Amino acid sequence: MLFKVEMTVNIPYGMPANEIEEIKSREKAYSQQLQRDGKWRHIWRIAGLYANVSIFDVDDAEELHQILMALPLYPFMDIRIEALCRHPSSIHSNDR
């Protein structure tokens, strides 16, 4: 299943810089592994915000839930999720 996920990060003011950098480092490693595994298909920044729009390709909503809950930055995120399905006007026979 494909899902569009919008993530906005809100790091608490006053959080120690070294702690923030450590969390970001773990986040990057985890997200890049998910990309290599084909689960996190696309990621785009939203200009001017600490936010992204991503496309996930997972078995079901439960798998997506587990992936998102494991993100090191998850406690600081506002997340919006929308399930996607193939559009009948797509010229591609397989949108993967």
Secondary structure, 3 states (H helix, E strand, C coil): CEEEEEEEECCCCCCCHHHHHHHHHHHHHHHHHHHHCCCEEEEEECCCCCEEEEEEECCCHHHHHHHHHCCCCHHHEEEEEEEECCCCCCCCCCCC
